[in-house]
Amino acid sequence: MNWQSKLCGTLVLLLCQTLLFGQVKSQNYSFEFYGGTFNFEIETSLLPQVDAIPSEESVSFFYSTLNTGNYHPVVDALIAYREKHQLSDWLYYQLIRSTAQQLSPKAINYFRYTLYKWFLLSKTGYDARLALAGNKIVFYVRSDEDVSDIPFFVVEGKKYICLNYHDYSKIDFRQNVPLPVDIKIPEARKAFSYKVIRMPEFKPEDYVEKDLQFSFKQKMYHFKIKTNPQIQSIFLNYPVVDFASYFNIPLSKETYGSLIPILRENVKGMKQKKGVDYLMRFTRYAFLYQDDEQIFGKEKRLSPEQTLFSEFSDCDDRAALFFYLVKEIYNLPMIALLYPTHITMAVQFDKPVGDPIVYMGRKYSICEPTPQNRDLKLGQLDNKWSNSSYTVVYQYDPEIRTE
């Protein structure tokens, strides 16, 4: 072999080695997410090992490693999926959680799992922050909405709500004061919304059938509705939001199609008040009652679809379901009345029934969707509330309906 051939072979070998060792390695991930499949890839250099015990140094190391790497493919994939499926912020956060779980399983390294959630939520535009409380990592996001039952802190007049408080149910933030980690992320500017105005497009096979029945005017009505167990996981850690947000959480497509058309058909021949009475008694008697304290140990408001799925529900849950049914079938003006330990609904008819509730110049008739000591008719309020004060916590006017 002459020297030219040897030189050519050497150059080819060097070129192959350069290509081999210079190649960027990536990992591909894929998982089912509420009716769709989310696919993404990430470079292995963006999977740094981080100690399980939180520290400011580890946060800085993690952020610096990911921020100087090519994180754009996973961020772009998240944004594209959010836009394609029109995910509300709460559902998008569930996608972020599932993505972080793929990258760093929660049970193995909770700190690292939380860092991925923070990084991905921030890099896709949300003003998310971290703080250290002893040996715990606390994850916050800015929100301009009224959210209760979880801690928040205020920075420069802006409210940041804790997203992972449910993981620290026994922590006392008065004793373990969270100390913010000062890392500025230019992309993280947007406030987070807890409003859920659209449910995912679940697959039909994700649903299960549930039998419901109740009696109205000496006639028994039977229903086979479709409910989706995934609804429970979506709202597992959903906080107590304001009533306007809570009352406007919709049903998913399959559940809606299995219930609303049947209810419309059943009330088609009834006068309006009788039809609302029918919906009131369906909401009151088709489900078993149990207080939230007995089930969850705290206040927990179920969405309409959760109420349809669950074995038990209380007054908040039934008020929201009744509101949704009346809105969809009759679209009448309504108000929600909050008593010291109870919530009920009132509907505006052409002519009020019973002693009306007068609010902002309009007359509303009580429609009690929760079982009481006696079988209340339209316009009747249980005696134990008749002398109690109430607050109107939500007013619905079809003419100025906003979403």
Secondary structure, 3 states (H helix, E strand, C coil): CCHHHHHHHHHHHHHHHHHHHHCCCEEEEEEEECCEEEEEEEEHHHCCCCCCCCCHHHHHHHHHHHHCCCCHHHHHHHHHHHHHCCCCHHHHHHHHHHHHHHHCCCCCCHHHHHHHHHHHHHHCCECEEEEEECCEEEEEEECCCCEECCCEEEECCEEEEECCHHHHCCCCCCCCCCEECCCCCCCCCECCCCCCCCCCCCCHHHCEEEEEEEEECCEEEEEEEEECCHHHHHCCCCCEECHHHHHCCCCCHHHHHHHHHHHHHHHCCCCHHHHHHHHHHHHHHCCEECCHHHHCCCCCCCCHHHHHHCCEECHHHHHHHHHHHHHHHCCCCEEEEEECCEEEEEECCCCCCCCCEEECCEEEEEECCCCCCCCCCCCCCCHHHHCCCCEEEEEECHHHCCC
